Amino acid sequence: MAKSPVSNFLFKFIERIAGQFISIIVTVILARLLDVEVFGSIEIILVVVSLCQIFVQSGLNTALIQKKDCTEEDFSLTFYLNVTVSIILYCLIFALSPIIESFYGINELSTYLRFSALVLVPCSITSIQNAYLAKRLQFEKQMICSVLGTLLGGCIGVVLAYRGFGIWSFIAYQLGVYTLTPIISFIYVRWYPKKVHDYKRLKPIISFGLKIFSANILETIYNDVSGLIIGKVFSPVALALYGKGKQFPQALITSINGSIQAVAFPYMAKKQDSIDDIKDMLRRLIKISSFVVFPVVLGMLAASKPFVVVLLTNKWIDCTLYMQLMCIIFLSWPIMTANSWALNAIGRSDLYLRIEIYKKILNALALLVSIVAFRSVTAVLLGQIIVMPVNVYLNARLNKVMLKYKIAELLVDIMPSLLASFIMCVTLLSLQLFIENMYVLLGVQIALGFVVYFFINLIISNKALTYSLQMIKNMFNI
């Protein structure tokens, strides 16, 4: 039986948080045990594999959720297609890995890539399993399978890390998580692909999914190529610092904002024939996302130095500035992702793709100018910050046309949370003037941040606070 939206959000949030928490534990252990240079290799592996994962994890699964008359045969057809694509991609990486190793001049990189890329096949399976559960709003089952797989894979990674396996502990962790999760899902959910006959049913799924995939591949290529360029133009050390500065704010935002969006999309898709309902859901979605995401990223910006010193040690202190700039960049995520999901929910993946092309052209120009003219990682991140308001405007402008969601309404929805988060951030930054001990500073910043943000929202009567408190009451049946 499908649970309520609030319950499903809780299940999805636990799933994301558990995954990110275990990933952070493994990463922190490795960061303490390994040299910074080794993480240059890990970042290259992650970039290459994540670029291929987008082929099997983005597009077809979204099309299945959005499709009104989706049948068992649709899921089975898409399952077989997705697995086939993943096998082709693995063969491609296997063949190209020596070239990538030669390009970067890193010993054993080819071997690392070939083993890491094995995750593509189980990833393709999990993608369809998750779409099957999301379509039926069964996020509790999705959470159980994901958390168990991640926990078991994390144990493998941590044990191997302490036994001195180095980079292989990270590879084993990835393989463990991505392989165990679909196996657990097959056992627990008991959904298996069926024998299929009508291959014509794939046509609308591929048509819709291809546009989603194209938009997401643009996003992934831009993000991953930025990392690859940094690793080549500057150094593996610069790439490692850039990756570490990005990892933690991205992990938090993916867990929080991703949970909200992932649960909201199936509900939006069910209301796709009513523009008014979609607009109301979108406005509430942006209010809640902004209320949660803004204080998290600005709080991390303020606490970035003690966070790095306490968790990663002083050898990673140079990634602090990158982490702070990344936090500013991630401020735009609640707005842009919510707007994009709303367009996809009403079946306009073509418009979603078009706007993503415009945004990526703009971002690519900023990246090119930053590297050619300034030749620094800081300049690359500042370039992204400069074009960020334009990207937000492009998204918001399109929703004004399609959903009659005016830009002025958007500003009204986000400004209370943004103002409260900014005041909180300034307050936390000022603590560095009075507290020198990094451990004490981090603890005080976290505690005070919650208190300051809550009372500011209370004073300005932020509606998002009311929504959030109501959600908590519903969760615990208060």
N, C-alpha and C positions, 0 to 999 in steps of 0.2 A: 504493500500500500504506500502511495506517495505521501511524503511528509509535508508540513507547511513550509512556506518560503523561509521563515525564520529558522526552523529546524534544519533545513537543507543548507542554509548559509553556515550554520554552526558546524555541520558535518564537513562541508567543503573547506571551511577555515581551519578546522583541526587537521584535515588532510594536508593542506598546504603548509601550515605551521610546523607540523611534525616532519614533513619532508625537508623543509628549509632548516629546521633546528638540527636535524641529524647531519645534513650536508655541512652546516656551519661547524659542528663539532669535529667532523672529519677534516675539514679544511683548516681549522685552527690547530689541530694536532699536527697536520702535515706542515703548516706554516712555521710551527715551532721546531720541527725536526729537520726540515729540508732548507737548503739554501734558496735565496730569491731567484737565482738563475734557473733552478729546476722548474719553478712555476712558470717560466717562460714557455717551456715545453708543454706543460699542462694547459696553458691558455691556448696554444696553437691547436692542441688536440680538441679542446672544447669548442673552439671556433669551427673547425672542419666538421666535427660530428654534429654540432647543433645546426650547421648549415644544411646538412643532409636530413636531419630529423624533421625539418620543416616540410619536406616532401611527403612524409608519412603521418605527421601530426597536425597538419593544418590544411583545411579545405574540405576534404571529403567528410570528415567527422562533423564539421559545422553544417555541411549540406544535409546530412542525415537528421540533425536536430531541427533544422529549419523546415524541412520537407513536411507538408501536412499529412500526406497519405503514405507515410513510410511503413514498409512491411518487413517481415522477417527476411524475405528474399533480397530486399534492398541492402540490409545489413550484411548478409552473406556475400552478395556480389562485391560490395565495397571492401569487405574483409579480404577476399582473395586478391582483388586488385591492389590493395595497400601492401600486402605481404610480397606480392610480385615486384612492386616498385622498390621495396626495401632491399630485396635480394640483388636487384640490378645495381642499386646505389652502393651496396657493400662491395660488389665486384669492381665497381668504378674506383672506390677508395683504395681497394687492395692493389689495383694496377697503378694508381697515381701516387701512392705513398712514397716510393723511392724518389720521385721527382720533387715532392714537397720537402723531403729530408735534405735533398741536395740544395734546394732553394734557400733553406734556412741554415744549412750547415750544422745541424744538431744531430749528434750520433744517436742511433737507435730510434729516432723519431718515426721511421717507417714501421718498425715493429710495434711501437706503442699505438700508432694509428690503426694498424690492422686489427689489433685486439680490441681497442676501444670501439671501433666501428661495428663490432658484432652486436651492439645494443640496438641497431637499426631494425632488425627483424622483430624482436619482442616489443619494441616501441610501436611498430605498425599494428601489432595485435592489440596492445593496450589502448591505442587511440580509438579503435572501433568499439572495444568493450566499454570504454568510458562514454562514448556517444550513445550506446545502447542504454546504459543506465541513466544518463542525463535526459534522454528523450522521455524516459519513464519517471523522471524526477526522483530516482532512487540513489541519492547522494550518500546515504548512510552506507550502503554496500560498497560504493566506490571508495569511501573513506577507509573502510576496514581493509580492503585489499591493498590500497596504496600504503597505508601506515604499516601494515605487517611486512610488505615487501621492502619498504624503505628501512624499517627497523632492522630486519635481518641483513640486508645489504650493508647498512651502516656498521653493524657488529663485525662483519667480515672486514670492512675497510679499516676500522679502528684496531682490531687485533693484528692485522698485517702491518699497519703503520708502526705499532709498538714493537713488532718483531723485526723491524728494520727493512721492510720491503720497498720503502720509498715510493716512487711514482707508481709502482705496480699495485700498491695498496689503494690508490685512488682509482686505477683502472678496474680492480676487482670490486671496489665499492659500486662503481657505475654498472658494471655487468651484473652484479648481484641484485641491485635494485630493479633494473629494467627487465631482468629475466624472471625473478621471483614474483613480481607483481602480476603479470598475466597468468602465470601458473596458478597462483592463489585465486585469481578471479574465475578461471575455468572451474576450479573445484568448488568455490563458494557460490558463485552466481549461477553456474550451470547453464550458461548460454554457449552454444557451439554453432559454427557456421553450417548451414544446410546445403544440400545439393541444389544447384540452381539451373534454370533453363532460359529465362527471359532476360537476355543480356541488354535488351533495349532499355530496360529500366535504369541502367547506369547513365544514360545520356543526360537527363536533367540533373542528376547528382553531380556528374563531372562538370557540366556547364556552370552550375552555381559554385561548386567547390573550386573550380579552376580560377575563378576571379578572387576568391578568398585566398587561395594559395599564392596567386601572383602578387597580391598586396602584401602578404606575410613574408614571401621570399624577398621582396624589395626591402622590407624592414630588417630582415635577418641579414641579407647581404650587406646592407649599409652598416649595421652594427658590427658584424663579424669582420667585414673587410677593413673597417676602421682599425680593429685590433690587429689584423694581419699587417696592415700598412705600418702601424706603430712598431710592431715587432721587427719589421724589415728596415724601415727608414731610421729608426732610433736604435733600439737594442731589445733583446729578450728581457732584460731587467726592467726597461721602461714599460714593456708590455705586461710584465708581472705586476708592477705597481699600479698600472692603469686598470688591469683586471681586478685586482684586490680592492681598489677604490670603488669600482663599480659593483662588485659582487654583493656586498652587504646591504647597501640601500636597495639594490634591485631585488634581493631575496625578500626583504621586508615588504616592498611594494607588491611583488608578485604574490606573496602569501595573502596580503590583506585585500588589495584591489582586485587581484585575480579571482579570489573567492567570491567576492560580491558580484563581479561581472559574469563568472561562469554559471552561477545560480540564476542570475537575472535573465540571461539570454533565453533559456527554454521557456520561461514564463512570458517573455516578450514575444517569442515566436508564436505562442498560442494565441496572442492578442493581435497578430499581425494585420488583421483586417480593420482594426480600429485605430486610426491615427491619434485620436484624443487619448485613448488608453496608453498607447506607446509613449506619448509625450509626458503624461502624468508619471508613468513609471520611470522615464528617463530623468525627469527633474528630481524625483526622490532619490534615484540612484546616484546622481551627481552630488546631491546634498550629503548623503551618507558617506559616499566615497571620499569626498573632500574633507568631511569632518574627521575621518579616520586617517587618511593618507597625509594631509598637510602637516599635522603635528608630528607624525612619525618621521617624515623626511627632514623637516626643519629642526626637530629634536636631535636627529642623528647628525645634522650639520653642526649644531652647537656642541655636541659631545664627541665629535669625530676624533679629536686628539687623545683624550683619555681612553676612548674605545679601542683605538689602534694599539696604544701602549699596553693596556691591560690584557687584551685578547691576543694580539699578534706579536707583542714585544717591540722594542725600540728599533729593531732592524727593518721594520716596515713603516717607520714614521714618515718616510717620504711620500707615502700614498695618501696622507691626510688631506692635502689640498685637492687631490683628484676626487676623494670621497665627498668633500664639501661641494664641489662643483657638480658632481653627479646628483647630489641631493636636490639641487636647484633644478636640474634637468627633469628629474622625476616628478616634480610638482605638477607637470602638465598631464601626467598619465591618467588621473581619474576623469578628466574632461575628455581627452581624445579617445580613450578606449570606450567610454560609455557612449559617446556619439557614434563611434564606429559600429558597436554592437547593435545599436538601435537601427542603423541603416541595414545591417545584415538581417535583422529580425523581420523587417518588412520586405525582404527579398531583393533589396537594391545593392547587391554585392558589386554591380558594375560601377555605381557611383563611389562606393568604398574604394575600389581599385583605382579609379580615376584620381581621387583626391590623394591617395597614397603616392601615386606617380609624381604629382606636383610637389608634394612634400619632400620626396626623396631626391628630386632634382635640386631643390633648394638646399637640402642638407649636404648633398654631394659637392655642390659649389662651395659651401662654407668649409667643408673638409679640405677641399683642394686649396683654397686660399689660405687656410690656417697652416697647412703643411708647407706649401711653397713659399709663402711670404714670411712666416714666423718660425717654422720648424721647431715646434715645441708641443708636447702633449697638452700643456695648459691651454695653449691657443686653440687646439682641436676642441676641447671642452667648452671654452668660451664661445667659439663659433656656433656650437650647438645651442648654447644659451641665447645667443643673439637672434637666431632664427626661430626659436621656440614660440614666441608670441604670434608669429605669422602662421605657424603650423596650427596653433590652437584656433586662430581666426578662420582658417580654411575649413576646418572641421565644423566649427560653430556656424559658419555661413551656410554650409550645405544643409545642416539640420534646420536652419531658419526657413529654408525653401521647402524641404520635404516634410518637416514635422511642425512648422510654424512655431518653433522654439527660438524666440528672439535672443540676440546677443545680450541685450539689456537684462532679460530674465536670467540668463546664464550668470551674469555678473552678480545679480541679486542673490542667486543660489549659493555662490562660492565665497563671496566676500566676507561674511561673518566668520567662517572657519579660517580663512586666510589671515584675517586681521588678528584673531585670537592666537593663531600659530606663530605669527610674526612677533607678537608681544612676548609670547613664551620663549621663542628662540633668543631674543635680545636679553631676556632675563637670565637664561642659562649661560649665554656667552659671558655675561658680566661676572659670573661666579669664578671664572678663571683668574680674575684679579685678586681673589681672596683665598682660594684653596690651591695649594701647590701639589699635594699628594693626589696622583692620578686615580687611585682606587677610590679614595674618598670623594673626589670630584665627580667621578662617573656615577657613583651611588646617589649623591645629593642631586645631581642633574636629573636623573631618571625620576626620583621621588618628587622633586619640586616641579618638574615638568608636568606631571599628571595633575597636581594640585592647581597650578597656575592656569593651565588650559581649561580645566573643568570650571573654575570660578569665573574666568573671563567669559566663557560661553553662557554661564548662568546669568551674569550681569547684562550681557547684550541680548539675552533671550533668543539664542540661536535655535531655530526650529529643528536643525539636525540633531541637537542634543535631545530634544523631546522624542524624535524618532528613535534614536539609539537607546534611550532609557526604556521606551516602550518595547523595543526588540528584546532587551534583557529581561523585562518582566514576562514577556511571552515565552522566552526560553525556559524560565524557571517556574512558569505558571503562577506568578505572584499576583 
